[in-house]
């Protein structure tokens, strides 16, 4: 792993936290795929459209790298609730190609 790999993932998180969605989208491959506990999205523009509405904030607690993959353990602030989660960023040619996010959704589903 080189610093570029980790930096694109960290930069992506920073742009989301700053609500700079155009720059966040520039970190994604146009054919980006998101796979999460509560759903899937295909396409960078589709994913960013959702992020513009949700405006989640991220606090990275720990990062791990392997080859071109970056994994973060972070707290995702979803507005009324926060959760600890893990995000696996698969990076190809300097762009995030796939993001898989895992967390326990039960606290979010409780009304």
C-alpha positions in Angstrom: 0.0 0.0 0.0 1.2 3.4 -0.7 0.0 6.6 0.9 -2.1 7.5 -2.1 -4.4 4.5 -1.4 -5.0 5.5 2.2 -5.1 9.2 1.3 -8.0 8.8 -1.2 -10.1 7.0 1.4 -9.3 9.5 4.1 -9.8 12.4 1.7 -13.2 11.0 0.8 -14.2 10.9 4.5 -13.0 14.4 5.0 -15.0 15.7 2.0 -18.2 14.0 3.3 -17.6 15.5 6.7 -17.2 18.9 5.1 -20.3 18.3 2.9 -18.2 18.9 -0.2 -20.0 16.3 -2.2 -18.5 17.2 -5.6 -15.0 16.5 -4.3 -16.2 13.4 -2.5 -17.6 12.1 -5.7 -14.3 12.8 -7.4 -12.7 10.1 -5.2 -15.1 7.5 -6.5 -14.9 5.4 -9.6 -17.9 6.2 -11.8 -19.0 2.5 -11.5 -18.6 2.7 -7.7 -20.6 0.1 -5.7 -21.8 0.5 -2.1 -22.8 -2.6 -0.1 -24.2 -2.0 3.3 -26.3 -3.6 6.0 -29.5 -1.8 5.0 -29.0 -1.6 1.2 -26.9 -1.3 -1.9 -26.2 1.4 -4.4 -24.5 1.3 -7.8 -22.9 4.3 -9.4 -21.0 7.2 -7.8 -23.6 9.8 -8.6 -26.4 7.6 -7.1 -24.4 7.1 -3.9 -23.5 10.8 -3.5 -27.1 11.8 -4.1 -28.0 9.7 -1.0 -25.1 11.1 1.0 -26.3 14.7 0.2 -29.6 13.9 1.9 -28.2 11.9 4.9 -25.2 14.1 5.7 -23.5 11.5 7.9 -20.3 12.5 9.7 -17.4 10.2 10.4 -14.8 9.9 13.1 -12.1 7.5 12.1 -10.9 5.5 15.1 -8.4 3.2 13.4 -7.3 2.4 9.9 -5.9 -0.8 8.4 -4.4 -1.3 4.9 -3.6 -4.3 2.7 -2.5 -3.8 -0.8 -4.9 -1.3 -2.3 -7.6 -1.9 0.3 -8.2 0.4 3.3 -10.4 -0.5 6.2 -11.6 2.0 8.8 -13.1 1.4 12.1 -15.2 4.6 12.7 -18.1 6.2 14.4 -20.8 7.3 12.0 -23.0 10.1 13.3 -26.3 9.7 11.6 -27.9 12.8 13.2 -30.2 11.5 16.0 -28.1 8.3 16.4 -24.5 7.2 16.1 -23.0 3.8 15.6 -19.6 2.1 15.4 -18.9 0.6 12.0 -16.3 -0.8 9.7 -15.9 0.4 6.2 -13.8 -1.6 3.6 -12.7 0.6 0.7 -11.4 -1.2 -2.3 -9.3 1.1 -4.4 -8.3 0.7 -8.0 -6.3 3.1 -10.1 -6.5 5.8 -7.4 -10.3 5.7 -7.1 -12.6 4.0 -4.6 -14.3 1.2 -6.6 -16.2 -0.6 -3.8 -17.2 0.3 -0.3 -18.6 -2.4 2.1 -19.9 -1.1 5.5 -20.8 -3.4 8.4 -22.5 -2.4 11.7 -25.1 -3.7 14.0 -28.3 -2.0 12.8 -30.5 -2.9 15.7 -30.1 0.4 17.7 -31.0 2.3 14.5 -34.2 0.3 14.0 -35.4 0.8 17.6 -38.0 3.6 17.6 
